[in-house]
């Protein structure tokens, strides 16, 4: 198992390098010019110097190498300095945003928690709702609950977040005034009232995201339970007199969770993609919101770094899914 | 003698009973044979599939709804007399702008409505129903074309990598790589990058259409490729392929004549589900402002344009959103039904 994990980790390095190269080459085609916002009174030779200072005069492979160096060596050093108060990274040039002239990783560090909070809570809520629904509708297949549940999950599966988002805002924020429509990212949670405020502003984005995830997971849970309920070992368990509760909730559930857990892990990148839209709808200052800002503002270093962070998330959630599958299912052996 | 007689009698009797039973058996067999002939004529595989499909209520409902939406957006604009691009001027503009849907009269008798515009008008006085119909044309056209492109790429890659052993590893690594790409961010970036050269080549609308269709097609073929490859690998081991090879069928004929017809079911299922993904992606792009240009109605664009004033005019958000959702829902149900109908393990049960 350990050798398998190590081999997969080693294999993910070329994958990530290749993705980084693909993103870099795609952005290389960008027509945007970081000097476009500089006043016209600045003479061309000064502009040329500024361009060189941003590292734009060099050939492609040098810039790619420099970006890799910044991402994988200088930024970890900065993080190390931040953790232990050392100053190894004093003179190093970090990845600088063209838009805000601040290091991109400062933006990431500022916006990542918002995204992780919303996405994480949505995921947990979705799993808590979806798994009982899946279990019960499989156990009572074709019952009224199952029919309604299947229809509702199908609707949740089909209605896009950029429709449920505005719809929820109209209903809960505009008509009922229950929740605020805009997420206030500057809110500091330090007492009970601000905690309640945080909960109420998180409610709508979490619900929109959770609806989609719930639909996917409960559909999967149901079909996985159905596969297992007809197996011989279930009949054996019943025949030896185990209670129905033990049979379904221990024997069947354990076996049906194997594919579901991997689906939850595999879904993580999709959820982050959905978070881009949800953050846009509710104006959550998360990583997806920053990405859209950067794309619109032609801020190539930020776009490159954020897109690459998304790629890292995808590659690692695939890895986690595969490893979990191996841990949960003893029939799978990796050599 | 007596024994002989007895025995012959016995034999005769035996023969008679045997005869009887034989004819009876024959008659019974004949009856059952003719019964089966009368009750179920020889059925083709597609008839079986159609039967299974019609039994799936959701699939029938989804298929009918999708067909209805497609027909409505195709012939709708030529029946509905208001032009979607018509901009009223002068006094007409003040009279026609921001009218509400006529059903608002039920709870708000003072609502500004115009009976000629049943779903109301926008802030420039354009008819909402006409814009919805025209927007639907674009959205569904994008969905169908992008699906066709993604199926074409996916089937091609899948067949090649299943059929040509030497290319299998390389093509599957490329597929894995595409699956590991952060697709939505890349589509957003690419839609900005290639917008200008393409609009210069094909004009504003044609260029954006081409851009969005190819972006969606190029980023959604991977699942089809994997499924098709798996099926090709399984088909390659079957006897009829061996038979076809042994009579000297060429590789290209082997694929087109013997493999592709057997691959139709997974391809059709991923095609229907592909329409749903394509429509959602297009609407998401338009919603984020990276899709079609403003004033060019697609459902996503209409939704995006009206989100800012949705507290005053919620219907402008609800109608396009409802249409996107209904289309996607119907296509998903259609795909579910097709999957059940085409799965030989479920069919016949």
Interface residues (C-beta under 8 A of the other chain):
Chain A: X15 X18 X19 X22 X23 X26 X27 X29 X30 X31 X154 X155 X157 X158 X159 X160 X162 X163 X166 X167 X169 X170 X174 X269 X273 X276 X277 X280 X281 X291 X292 X295 X296 X303 X306 X307 X310 X311 X313 X314 X315 X318
Chain B: X58 X176 X177 X179 X180 X181 X182 X183 X184 X185 X186 X188 X189 X190 X192 X193 X196 X276 X280 X283 X284 X287 X288 X289 X290 X300 X303 X307 X310 X311 X314 X317 X318 X321 X322 X324 X325 X328 X329 X332 X333 X336
